[in-house]
Amino acid sequence: MVVDAYGVPVLIGYARVSTADQNPAHQVDALTRAGVAATDVYLDHASGAKASQPQLDLVLRLLRHGDTLAVTRLDRLGRSVVHLVNLGADLRERGVGLHVIEQGIDTASTEGRAMFGMLSVLAELQRELIVANTRDGLAAARARGRTGGRRPKLTASQAELAQQLYDAGTKTVQQIADLFGVPRTTVYGHLDKVTIGKRPAAATLTRTLQPAAAETGHDGVPRCAPPLSADQGAHRFDRVKVREGP
């Protein structure tokens, strides 16, 4: 049941059993004795280690400022200590009370609010520890020469060769990409941004011709051929036009 039309705070109960064979009657009876209406008791049949508790997710969406969440024990509410601490801090920030029947935690009392405050302090401590550990890990990785992030798909020598092939105009970007087995976007990502779109005139001409096979050195690495001169390019272009003519 959602908060009524008059905005009266609602007491919502939550119960959980690990398997369908377990009987939730004890929890349901304890919640109703604590003043929770039978229609406001939500039950999950789920292990505490499951990633999702559908009824608990629903309860958290229904709760509004001034409402109170009632459970029999804290372990019925949280999947783990970390989850429980974070959930307690979230409820406190939203102005939602918590009543743990069998453990005497009730934020309507001074002691209960103190316990609730301790939960929020533990949550903040846990967040700070995570941030500190992450920073320490990144600093240690940088000290070992690792900058993090996705590794480049081309090595430094491959990127240098790709730049030479692009500048020489002997191969198109797609042909360079095929040579290294990567997408065209990867090649563009490794090219000097200043040179993109500023290839020599011979490069524009050779894209219309069948490119010559790259020479291979004794180490098996392709060597880029020297660019065509303007006269050589014009001569080859005229020969192609003659062969393609009627």
trRosetta pair geometry for C-beta under 8 A, 3 or more apart (Angstrom, degrees):
i j d omega theta_ij theta_ji phi_ij phi_ji
1 4 7.8 -2 159 -64 111 78
1 10 6.6 -154 98 -151 97 145
1 12 7.8 -160 57 -99 75 93
1 37 6.8 3 16 75 141 135
1 39 5.3 64 -36 117 113 109
1 40 5.0 -60 29 -82 102 92
2 10 7.5 -171 163 -9 23 165
2 62 5.6 -129 -105 -150 72 98
3 7 6.4 20 159 -131 121 37
3 8 7.0 176 -164 64 82 53
3 9 7.3 -38 -123 -122 107 27
3 10 5.2 -140 -95 -12 63 120
3 62 7.9 159 -18 173 76 80
3 64 5.1 -43 -28 28 143 137
3 67 6.6 -109 -76 -71 108 116
4 7 7.3 -83 77 -8 68 18
4 8 5.3 8 45 37 111 100
4 10 7.3 134 -11 -69 78 111
7 66 7.9 47 168 66 85 154
9 66 4.1 -119 -93 141 110 98
9 67 5.3 -179 -160 -89 82 44
9 68 6.7 59 160 -9 118 86
10 40 6.7 -154 172 -132 110 146
10 64 7.8 68 28 37 104 96
10 67 5.0 -12 57 -124 74 103
10 68 7.7 -152 98 35 42 67
11 34 7.7 -148 165 119 141 95
11 35 5.7 32 80 108 165 100
11 36 5.2 -124 121 -96 106 71
11 37 7.7 126 73 1 92 78
11 40 6.8 100 92 119 62 150
11 67 7.3 176 -81 -167 29 75
11 68 5.0 -14 -113 67 72 104
11 70 5.9 29 -180 -17 96 124
11 99 7.6 -10 -146 23 106 140
12 36 7.0 71 -159 -136 13 112
12 40 5.1 -117 -118 174 60 106
12 42 7.1 10 175 0 101 110
12 59 5.8 161 140 -149 135 100
12 62 6.4 136 -100 98 162 124
12 63 6.4 -121 32 -84 144 87
12 67 6.3 18 1 173 107 123
12 68 7.3 170 27 85 67 51
12 69 5.7 -28 73 -110 93 61
12 70 6.9 174 85 22 39 82
13 28 7.8 111 127 -129 142 53
13 31 3.7 82 -147 -165 151 137
13 32 7.7 -68 -20 -55 167 52
13 34 7.5 132 -93 66 120 118
13 36 3.7 50 -34 -164 123 167
13 40 6.0 98 18 115 83 82
13 41 4.3 -20 77 -108 117 73
13 42 7.0 167 91 21 60 66
13 69 7.9 132 -104 -167 25 54
13 70 4.6 -36 -101 75 73 103
13 71 7.2 141 -158 -82 65 43
14 41 7.6 174 -80 -158 22 57
14 42 5.3 -20 -110 67 70 94
14 43 7.9 162 -161 -83 50 35
14 44 7.7 13 -173 -2 93 102
14 55 7.0 156 -139 125 94 105
14 56 6.0 71 -156 -102 140 77
14 59 5.3 -26 -81 -70 121 171
14 69 6.4 -2 1 -171 116 99
14 70 7.3 158 19 78 68 51
14 71 5.3 -30 68 -87 89 93
14 76 7.2 161 112 130 88 107
14 77 6.6 85 92 -105 129 81
15 24 5.1 109 136 -167 135 121
15 27 3.8 130 -132 126 124 136
15 28 5.9 -66 -24 -64 164 67
15 31 6.5 -106 -53 -27 111 141
15 41 6.4 13 0 -178 112 101
15 42 7.4 171 28 85 69 46
15 43 4.9 -17 72 -108 98 79
15 44 7.5 -174 95 27 51 67
15 71 7.3 157 -84 -137 48 74
15 72 6.9 43 -111 -4 87 110
15 76 6.3 -43 -144 -180 45 137
16 24 7.8 -147 120 -114 3 120
16 27 7.8 -141 30 -170 38 176
16 43 7.1 162 -86 -159 40 57
16 44 4.5 -9 -113 63 90 99
16 45 7.8 176 -155 -82 64 22
16 46 6.5 -54 -156 52 110 81
16 48 7.4 105 128 -82 140 77
16 53 6.7 -35 -108 -147 134 136
16 55 7.9 179 -87 66 87 121
16 56 7.4 -6 -69 -52 125 116
16 76 4.8 160 40 -166 97 80
16 77 7.7 164 7 -74 128 28
17 20 7.8 115 100 -95 119 19
17 22 3.8 -165 -175 88 126 122
17 23 7.4 162 -106 60 156 14
17 24 4.8 -117 -32 -72 123 93
17 27 7.6 -156 -57 10 89 140
17 43 7.5 5 7 -172 93 102
17 44 7.7 -178 32 92 54 58
17 45 5.8 -15 70 -116 90 65
18 22 6.0 77 45 -4 73 147
18 45 7.9 21 116 -167 14 57
18 46 7.3 -56 -138 104 38 26
18 47 5.1 44 -152 -103 86 60
18 48 6.8 -47 -101 -16 95 79
19 22 5.3 109 60 -7 75 97
19 45 6.9 15 171 -172 17 95
19 47 7.7 28 -62 -68 67 80
20 45 5.1 40 -83 -168 66 144
23 26 7.1 86 108 -5 92 87
24 27 5.1 -54 -172 44 77 112
24 28 5.6 77 129 -25 91 103
24 43 5.5 90 142 -139 173 130
25 28 5.7 -60 -142 41 32 109
25 29 6.0 31 161 -20 69 108
26 29 6.0 -56 -146 36 25 109
26 30 6.4 23 156 -18 61 108
26 72 7.6 61 124 -116 87 166
27 30 5.8 -57 -148 36 31 110
27 31 6.4 29 155 -19 65 107
27 43 8.0 131 91 -112 127 99
27 72 4.8 -112 -129 -17 83 140
27 76 6.7 147 -124 -128 139 158
28 31 5.8 -57 -151 36 31 111
28 32 6.4 26 155 -15 66 106
28 38 7.9 45 -177 -130 107 77
28 41 5.6 82 -132 170 85 159
28 43 7.3 -23 -76 -77 107 123
29 32 5.9 -57 -146 39 31 106
29 33 6.3 31 155 -19 65 107
30 33 5.8 -54 -147 36 30 111
30 34 6.5 28 153 -19 63 108
30 72 4.9 71 87 -104 147 109
30 101 5.4 155 159 101 115 161
30 102 7.1 -18 -168 -50 153 100
31 34 5.7 -59 -151 36 32 110
31 36 4.3 -35 161 43 92 138
31 41 5.4 121 104 -108 148 116
31 70 5.7 133 -135 113 90 121
31 71 7.9 -21 -91 -121 108 24
31 72 6.9 -84 -55 -57 84 88
31 101 7.3 -134 -86 -32 52 148
32 35 7.8 148 -176 8 31 7
32 36 5.8 -87 -89 68 39 80
32 37 7.7 42 -122 -142 80 11
32 38 6.1 16 -102 -76 121 74
32 41 7.1 -46 -60 -53 85 138
34 70 5.6 174 105 -166 143 149
34 99 6.7 160 172 130 141 137
34 101 5.3 -104 -71 -100 144 124
35 70 8.0 161 64 -58 83 165
36 40 5.4 -130 -175 86 87 106
36 41 5.7 99 133 -71 127 88
36 70 5.5 -140 -59 57 127 142
37 40 4.4 75 62 11 89 107
37 41 7.6 -146 92 -22 48 81
38 41 6.1 -46 -157 10 38 115
42 55 4.2 174 162 176 107 113
42 56 7.4 160 114 -71 126 40
42 58 6.4 -162 -147 80 152 114
42 59 5.1 -156 47 -64 153 110
43 55 6.1 -39 72 147 25 178
44 53 4.7 -4 -132 -166 165 98
44 54 6.6 154 -114 49 103 69
44 55 4.4 -152 -64 37 86 115
44 56 6.0 -29 -38 -23 143 91
46 50 4.7 -81 177 28 111 149
46 52 7.7 -103 -151 95 158 54
46 53 5.2 -166 64 -112 150 80
46 54 7.8 143 -41 12 144 78
47 50 5.0 120 64 -29 79 95
48 75 7.0 -36 -106 176 150 83
48 78 7.5 43 -159 109 109 48
48 79 4.9 157 173 -138 70 56
48 80 7.4 133 150 -54 104 57
49 79 6.2 117 -104 -172 24 102
49 80 7.7 61 -108 -57 63 98
50 53 6.5 118 83 -66 114 72
50 79 7.0 -124 55 -121 54 127
52 57 6.7 -12 -165 -36 89 134
53 56 3.9 33 102 23 117 120
53 57 6.4 160 83 -20 62 83
53 79 7.3 -165 -28 -63 120 107
54 57 5.6 -56 -150 34 31 113
54 58 6.5 31 153 -19 65 104
55 58 5.4 -49 -150 34 37 114
55 59 6.4 42 150 -22 66 101
56 59 5.5 -48 -146 33 36 114
56 60 6.4 36 155 -19 65 104
56 77 7.5 134 -126 -153 130 59
57 60 5.9 -55 -150 35 30 111
57 61 6.7 29 151 -18 62 105
58 61 5.8 -58 -154 35 34 110
58 62 6.4 28 152 -19 68 108
59 62 5.7 -60 -148 37 32 109
59 63 6.4 39 156 -32 67 102
59 69 6.7 92 158 -124 123 113
60 63 6.0 -41 -143 20 31 115
60 90 8.0 12 -148 119 121 134
62 67 7.9 -163 122 -180 79 175
63 67 4.8 -151 -151 78 74 139
63 69 6.1 -29 -98 -61 140 105
63 91 7.5 -36 136 -126 157 90
63 94 7.0 81 117 121 111 142
63 96 4.9 31 165 -117 128 144
64 67 5.3 96 54 -15 60 119
64 96 7.5 141 86 -87 18 100
65 94 6.3 -134 -83 160 71 70
65 95 3.9 26 -139 82 86 130
65 96 6.9 -103 -110 -61 34 67
66 95 6.3 1 -38 136 49 111
66 96 7.7 -26 38 -103 21 52
66 97 7.9 -4 -177 -9 25 101
67 96 5.4 -14 71 -130 83 90
67 97 7.0 -145 109 31 40 83
68 96 7.0 157 -100 -179 30 70
68 97 3.7 -27 -108 75 86 111
68 98 7.0 -169 -160 -66 75 16
68 99 5.6 40 168 -11 119 110
68 107 7.6 -166 -124 49 101 105
68 108 7.7 -13 -104 -45 142 106
69 77 7.9 95 138 -122 126 130
69 91 6.5 -90 19 -129 132 141
69 96 6.1 41 -13 155 103 117
69 97 7.0 -180 22 90 63 56
69 98 5.4 -15 64 -110 93 65
69 99 7.2 -178 89 27 44 73
70 98 8.0 151 -86 -164 36 45
70 99 4.4 -19 -106 71 80 108
70 100 7.9 173 -153 -80 53 27
70 101 6.6 51 -173 -45 98 101
71 74 7.1 107 95 -91 132 30
71 76 5.0 -177 -177 80 118 115
71 77 4.7 -99 -53 -58 174 107
71 98 7.9 -19 17 -166 99 88
71 99 7.6 156 26 86 55 60
71 100 5.7 -16 71 -113 87 69
71 101 7.2 -143 97 4 37 88
72 76 5.7 61 51 5 86 153
72 100 7.5 30 130 -164 16 64
72 101 5.1 -42 -126 47 48 114
72 102 5.2 33 174 -6 74 114
73 76 5.1 104 63 -5 75 101
73 77 7.8 -151 100 -4 48 88
73 100 6.5 58 -132 -168 25 104
73 101 7.8 -66 -53 54 49 77
73 102 5.2 -32 -74 57 83 121
73 103 6.0 97 -128 -26 66 114
74 77 5.7 -62 -160 34 44 111
74 78 6.4 -5 163 14 80 108
74 84 6.0 62 171 -151 105 139
74 100 5.6 -8 -58 -126 77 145
74 103 6.2 -20 -19 16 97 160
74 105 7.5 47 -63 22 107 146
75 78 6.8 -70 -128 55 33 81
77 84 6.4 96 94 -119 98 92
77 87 6.7 -165 146 104 109 152
77 100 7.8 -88 -13 -100 136 103
78 81 7.1 81 128 -97 143 18
78 83 4.6 157 -163 95 93 95
78 84 2.8 -56 -65 -73 168 88
78 85 7.8 63 -125 -8 156 48
78 87 5.9 -161 -94 25 97 137
79 83 4.5 37 46 39 86 164
79 84 7.8 -165 38 -43 45 78
80 83 4.7 95 48 10 75 102
80 84 6.8 -139 92 -7 37 89
81 84 5.7 -57 -146 38 29 112
81 85 6.2 29 158 -19 65 107
82 85 6.0 -57 -147 35 27 108
82 86 6.4 21 158 -12 64 110
82 126 6.4 156 -129 -164 86 156
83 86 6.0 -62 -148 41 28 107
83 87 6.0 28 156 -21 66 111
84 87 5.7 -56 -144 37 28 111
84 88 6.3 30 156 -21 63 106
84 119 7.7 -96 137 -143 81 117
85 88 5.8 -54 -150 33 29 112
85 89 6.6 26 154 -15 63 105
85 119 5.6 -166 -138 -165 62 78
85 122 4.7 -99 -143 106 129 113
85 123 4.6 175 148 -75 94 79
85 126 6.2 106 105 -5 146 146
86 89 5.8 -56 -150 37 33 110
86 90 6.3 35 152 -22 66 106
86 123 5.3 129 -93 -130 47 115
86 126 7.6 -90 -63 74 89 142
87 90 5.6 -54 -148 35 32 113
87 91 6.5 33 155 -19 65 104
88 91 5.9 -54 -149 34 31 109
88 92 6.5 30 154 -19 64 107
88 98 6.8 -36 -128 -33 81 166
88 116 6.4 -160 -178 -146 107 67
88 119 3.4 -54 119 151 148 145
88 120 6.5 -125 118 -58 94 62
88 123 6.8 -163 69 -42 90 128
89 92 5.7 -56 -150 35 32 113
89 93 6.4 32 154 -19 66 106
89 119 6.2 -150 -53 127 69 88
89 120 4.2 118 -111 -117 84 69
89 123 3.7 -82 -34 37 145 165
89 124 7.3 153 -119 -38 146 74
90 93 5.9 -56 -150 35 31 110
90 94 6.4 19 156 -10 65 111
91 94 5.9 -66 -148 44 30 105
91 96 4.3 -89 -163 74 83 106
91 97 7.7 -72 160 63 116 4
91 98 5.7 78 121 -53 155 111
91 116 7.9 -95 90 -151 108 115
92 95 7.8 41 179 -68 30 25
92 96 7.6 -88 -63 53 21 68
92 107 8.0 -175 -102 -116 84 150
92 116 5.6 147 -87 163 119 110
92 117 7.5 129 -132 -87 154 47
92 119 7.3 160 -27 81 134 109
92 120 5.1 -71 53 -67 157 127
93 120 7.8 135 -44 -121 84 125
97 106 7.6 20 174 -171 114 62
97 107 4.4 -154 -144 61 84 121
97 108 6.4 34 -151 -49 145 78
98 105 6.5 -16 114 126 101 110
98 106 7.6 -151 98 -125 55 34
98 107 5.5 79 42 -17 69 116
98 112 7.6 -170 78 178 79 110
98 116 6.2 149 40 -100 118 115
99 105 7.1 171 -148 97 30 68
99 106 4.8 24 -119 -113 80 83
99 107 7.4 -102 -65 17 62 76
99 108 7.5 8 -85 0 104 105
99 112 7.7 -11 -105 -147 59 147
100 103 4.5 -20 125 53 120 105
100 104 7.2 -17 87 46 89 25
100 105 3.9 31 36 49 111 105
100 106 7.4 -138 34 -60 59 59
104 111 7.6 -19 143 112 103 132
104 112 7.8 -133 145 -81 62 91
105 112 5.2 119 -174 -129 53 85
105 115 5.0 -107 -129 93 106 153
105 116 7.3 130 -178 -55 110 79
106 109 5.1 64 84 11 97 102
106 111 8.0 48 52 78 74 87
106 112 3.9 -95 74 -84 42 156
107 112 4.5 -132 -72 129 27 112
107 113 5.1 84 -150 -81 71 66
107 116 4.9 29 -96 -32 108 151
108 112 6.3 26 40 58 48 148
109 112 4.3 93 57 7 85 106
109 113 6.9 -153 90 -6 44 84
110 113 5.9 -56 -149 37 30 108
110 114 6.4 33 151 -21 64 105
111 114 5.6 -54 -151 34 33 114
111 115 6.5 32 152 -18 65 103
112 115 5.7 -52 -150 35 33 110
112 116 6.3 35 151 -19 65 106
113 116 5.4 -51 -145 38 34 115
113 117 6.2 40 152 -23 65 103
114 117 5.6 -51 -150 34 31 114
114 118 6.6 36 150 -22 62 100
115 118 5.6 -49 -153 30 35 114
115 119 6.8 40 148 -22 63 99
116 119 5.6 -49 -158 28 36 115
116 120 6.9 32 149 -15 65 101
117 120 5.7 -54 -152 35 38 109
117 121 6.4 39 150 -20 68 103
118 121 5.5 -52 -147 36 35 113
118 122 6.3 37 154 -19 66 104
119 122 5.8 -55 -150 36 31 111
119 123 6.5 33 151 -22 64 104
120 123 5.5 -50 -149 33 35 115
120 124 6.5 35 153 -18 66 102
121 124 5.8 -54 -150 36 33 110
121 125 6.3 35 151 -20 65 106
122 125 5.5 -52 -146 37 33 114
122 126 6.3 35 154 -22 65 104
123 126 5.7 -53 -150 34 30 111
123 127 6.6 31 152 -19 64 104
124 127 5.7 -53 -149 35 33 111
124 128 6.4 31 154 -17 66 106
125 128 5.8 -57 -149 38 31 110
125 129 6.3 32 153 -21 65 106
126 129 5.7 -54 -148 34 32 112
126 130 6.5 34 153 -21 65 103
127 130 5.8 -54 -152 33 32 112
127 131 6.5 30 152 -16 65 105
128 131 5.7 -53 -148 37 34 110
128 132 6.2 33 155 -18 67 108
129 132 5.7 -55 -144 39 30 111
129 133 6.1 30 157 -18 65 108
130 133 5.9 -56 -146 38 27 109
130 134 6.3 29 155 -20 63 107
131 134 5.8 -57 -150 35 29 112
131 135 6.4 27 155 -17 65 106
132 135 5.8 -55 -149 36 31 109
132 136 6.3 30 154 -18 65 107
133 136 5.7 -54 -146 37 32 112
133 137 6.3 34 155 -21 65 106
134 137 5.8 -55 -149 35 30 112
134 138 6.4 27 155 -16 65 106
135 138 5.9 -56 -148 38 32 108
135 139 6.2 30 155 -19 66 107
136 139 5.8 -56 -146 37 30 111
136 140 6.3 30 156 -18 65 107
137 140 5.8 -56 -148 37 30 109
137 141 6.4 29 154 -19 64 107
138 141 5.6 -54 -147 36 32 112
138 142 6.3 32 155 -19 66 104
138 148 6.5 -20 -131 -48 91 142
139 142 5.8 -53 -147 36 31 110
139 143 6.5 35 153 -22 63 105
140 143 5.7 -53 -150 33 32 114
140 144 6.8 20 154 -9 63 107
141 144 5.9 -66 -155 43 33 104
141 146 4.2 -73 177 79 91 111
141 147 7.7 174 129 -70 105 9
141 148 6.2 78 117 -56 147 90
142 145 7.6 71 -173 -58 34 10
142 146 6.7 -100 -79 70 30 58
142 147 6.5 56 -108 -102 79 51
142 148 7.9 -38 -67 -14 81 99
152 155 7.5 141 96 -87 111 25
152 159 7.5 -21 156 -55 143 131
152 190 7.3 96 -166 -88 125 110
153 180 8.0 113 132 139 98 122
153 182 5.1 127 130 -117 135 134
153 186 5.0 -45 61 -150 137 139
154 158 4.2 -134 -167 96 93 118
154 159 4.6 122 118 -61 125 81
154 162 6.6 -33 -155 -9 159 141
154 180 6.2 2 -103 178 102 156
154 182 6.6 -77 -58 -15 95 163
154 186 6.6 138 -24 156 106 109
154 187 7.8 86 -43 -98 146 52
154 190 5.2 -22 52 -71 141 161
155 158 4.6 93 50 10 76 104
155 159 6.9 -141 92 -6 37 87
156 159 5.8 -54 -146 37 29 110
156 160 6.4 31 153 -20 63 106
157 160 5.6 -52 -148 35 33 113
157 161 6.4 32 154 -17 65 105
158 161 5.7 -54 -147 38 33 110
158 162 6.2 37 152 -21 66 105
158 180 5.7 100 -172 -118 127 133
159 162 5.6 -51 -146 35 32 114
159 163 6.5 35 153 -21 63 103
159 190 4.1 -125 -131 -178 105 130
160 163 5.7 -54 -153 33 31 112
160 164 6.6 32 150 -19 64 104
161 164 5.5 -52 -149 35 36 113
161 165 6.3 35 154 -18 68 104
161 221 7.3 -124 -98 178 150 112
161 222 7.2 107 -177 71 134 91
161 224 7.6 170 -163 -36 77 108
162 165 5.8 -53 -146 37 31 110
162 166 6.3 31 154 -19 64 107
162 176 5.2 100 -140 -180 87 127
162 180 6.9 -34 -75 -25 117 143
162 187 5.7 -150 -170 -142 138 90
162 190 5.9 60 76 96 143 126
162 191 6.9 -104 124 -77 108 80
163 166 5.7 -55 -146 37 30 111
163 167 6.1 27 157 -17 66 108
163 190 7.3 -113 -53 128 93 91
163 191 6.0 148 -101 -126 80 65
163 192 6.1 65 -133 -8 124 97
163 195 7.4 94 -155 57 92 154
164 167 5.9 -56 -142 39 28 107
164 168 6.1 24 159 -16 65 110
164 224 5.1 -157 132 -5 106 149
165 168 6.0 -57 -142 40 27 108
165 170 5.9 -87 -153 57 73 98
165 171 4.9 -14 173 39 115 114
165 176 5.2 155 99 -101 138 114
165 179 7.7 170 -76 29 177 161
165 214 7.7 -38 -112 -98 116 138
165 224 5.1 -160 -91 -97 65 124
166 169 7.7 29 171 -69 31 41
166 171 7.7 -62 -78 71 46 83
166 173 6.9 36 -109 -90 105 75
166 176 6.4 -14 -63 -57 86 162
166 187 7.7 150 -67 168 128 112
166 191 5.8 -14 43 -118 173 122
166 195 6.9 109 117 123 119 128
166 199 6.9 -110 166 -97 72 111
167 195 6.2 -49 -90 -169 91 148
167 199 7.1 -167 -134 -125 31 76
167 200 7.7 61 175 -11 58 100
168 203 7.5 135 116 -85 35 103
168 224 4.7 147 18 161 162 135
168 225 7.2 146 156 72 142 53
168 226 7.2 -125 -151 -144 118 26
168 227 5.2 -160 -169 -58 71 92
169 199 5.1 122 -88 176 101 117
169 200 5.4 -100 -28 54 140 92
169 202 5.2 137 87 96 151 84
169 203 2.4 -122 -125 -90 121 87
169 204 7.6 -49 -148 -11 132 42
169 206 5.7 123 144 36 97 129
169 227 5.4 56 50 -115 109 112
170 203 7.9 -65 -25 -112 31 80
170 206 6.6 -58 -124 133 34 161
170 211 6.3 106 170 -157 66 117
170 212 7.3 -63 -161 54 105 87
170 214 6.9 103 131 -90 138 91
170 224 5.4 168 25 -161 144 90
170 225 5.1 133 -115 50 145 90
170 227 7.0 -127 -56 -91 82 63
171 175 4.0 -126 -173 92 104 126
171 176 5.2 131 111 -55 125 80
171 179 7.3 18 171 -29 166 134
171 211 5.9 81 -98 -162 63 165
171 214 7.4 -27 -49 -57 126 116
171 224 8.0 -109 0 -125 104 97
172 175 4.7 97 52 6 75 102
172 176 7.1 -137 96 -4 41 86
172 207 5.6 85 -80 -121 107 97
172 211 7.7 -139 -8 -42 82 143
173 176 5.6 -53 -149 37 34 113
173 177 6.3 37 151 -21 66 105
173 184 5.3 70 133 -146 110 101
173 187 5.4 163 -166 99 89 143
173 188 6.8 25 -156 -61 139 86
174 177 5.5 -53 -149 36 33 114
174 178 6.3 33 152 -19 66 104
174 184 5.7 -33 -91 -85 62 115
175 178 5.6 -49 -145 36 33 112
175 179 6.5 44 151 -29 62 101
175 211 6.7 24 -122 35 172 158
176 179 5.5 -48 -153 25 33 118
176 180 7.0 6 159 3 64 104
176 187 5.2 109 103 -131 115 147
177 180 6.5 -74 -154 49 30 91
177 181 7.9 -141 161 34 59 4
177 182 5.4 -108 -155 79 78 68
177 183 6.0 -29 -160 157 134 16
177 184 4.8 -78 -52 -81 156 53
177 186 6.8 119 -126 57 99 96
177 187 4.8 -101 -76 -26 86 131
178 181 7.2 32 -166 -76 33 40
179 214 7.9 35 -116 11 137 148
179 222 6.8 -66 -160 14 133 156
180 186 7.9 -126 94 104 127 127
180 187 7.5 144 42 -81 130 97
182 186 4.0 -78 155 68 125 148
182 187 6.5 146 92 -45 113 79
183 186 5.1 109 61 -2 73 98
183 187 7.7 -135 104 0 47 84
184 187 5.6 -53 -157 34 42 112
184 188 6.4 40 149 -17 72 104
185 188 5.6 -53 -147 39 35 111
185 189 6.2 41 152 -26 65 106
186 189 5.5 -53 -150 32 32 116
186 190 6.8 18 156 -10 64 106
187 190 6.2 -68 -155 40 31 101
187 191 6.5 37 151 -33 68 106
188 191 5.6 -49 -145 21 35 116
188 196 6.9 60 -147 -113 88 135
191 195 6.4 -113 169 71 102 105
191 196 5.6 106 114 -70 131 98
192 195 4.6 62 80 11 103 108
192 196 7.4 -166 90 -27 54 79
193 196 5.7 -39 -151 9 41 117
194 198 7.4 -41 144 31 60 141
195 198 5.5 -115 -157 59 44 103
195 199 7.5 68 168 -74 89 59
199 203 3.7 -74 148 70 123 157
199 204 6.8 149 91 -45 110 73
200 203 5.2 112 61 -7 67 100
200 227 6.0 28 73 -160 146 164
201 204 5.9 -51 -162 29 44 110
201 205 6.7 38 147 -15 70 105
201 230 6.8 18 93 -97 131 95
201 233 7.8 -174 120 59 93 168
202 205 5.6 -58 -153 39 39 111
202 206 6.1 33 156 -20 73 108
202 227 4.5 119 83 177 151 110
202 228 4.6 172 -151 60 125 81
202 229 7.4 -51 -86 -99 132 6
202 230 7.2 -115 -73 -78 91 53
202 233 5.5 -151 -125 -63 81 144
203 206 6.0 -56 -142 36 30 105
203 207 6.9 41 156 -31 61 98
203 227 7.1 -53 -56 -129 73 122
204 207 6.2 -50 -162 16 31 114
205 208 6.4 -66 -172 31 42 105
205 209 7.0 18 144 -6 72 113
205 228 7.0 -90 83 68 128 134
205 233 4.5 61 113 -171 161 130
205 237 6.3 -80 -162 -65 113 124
206 209 5.4 -66 -148 45 49 107
206 211 6.2 68 166 -99 106 85
206 227 7.9 -123 -24 -145 141 77
206 228 6.4 151 -65 9 112 124
206 233 7.2 -87 -56 -121 76 110
208 237 7.5 46 87 -116 127 97
208 240 7.7 151 128 106 102 168
209 236 6.2 17 -108 138 154 126
209 237 7.4 -102 -64 -87 118 66
209 240 6.5 -127 -106 -61 92 149
212 225 5.9 19 80 -7 123 166
214 222 4.0 36 120 -166 138 114
214 223 6.4 167 172 62 94 44
214 224 6.4 -42 -135 -102 111 40
214 225 6.5 -140 -123 -22 59 91
215 222 7.2 122 75 -161 41 62
215 223 4.6 -34 82 62 94 104
215 225 6.3 113 -5 -74 100 83
216 220 6.1 -8 -177 -143 114 34
216 221 7.2 154 -151 74 72 26
216 222 5.8 -48 -96 -101 71 51
216 223 6.7 166 -105 8 17 87
217 220 7.1 -56 72 11 69 18
217 221 5.6 -8 41 58 110 77
217 222 8.0 144 3 -141 82 6
217 223 5.2 94 -41 -41 96 118
228 232 4.5 -133 -166 91 95 116
228 233 4.4 118 121 -62 132 89
228 236 7.2 -72 -143 13 155 136
229 232 4.7 92 51 10 80 102
229 233 6.8 -148 89 -7 39 88
230 233 5.8 -57 -147 38 29 111
230 234 6.3 28 156 -19 64 107
231 234 5.9 -55 -146 37 30 109
231 235 6.3 31 155 -21 64 107
232 235 5.7 -57 -149 35 31 112
232 236 6.4 25 156 -14 66 106
233 236 6.0 -56 -147 38 31 105
233 237 6.1 32 155 -21 66 109
234 237 5.6 -55 -145 37 31 114
234 238 6.4 33 155 -21 65 103
235 238 5.9 -54 -151 33 30 110
235 239 6.7 29 151 -19 62 105
236 239 5.6 -53 -152 34 36 113
236 240 6.6 38 152 -20 66 102
237 240 5.8 -52 -153 33 34 112
237 241 6.6 34 150 -19 65 104
238 241 5.6 -53 -149 35 35 112
238 242 6.4 37 152 -23 66 103
239 242 5.6 -51 -149 32 34 112
239 243 6.6 30 154 -16 66 103
240 243 5.9 -56 -150 37 33 107
240 244 6.1 18 157 -8 68 113
241 244 6.0 -65 -143 46 29 103
241 245 6.3 47 154 -46 64 100
242 245 5.7 -43 -151 8 30 119
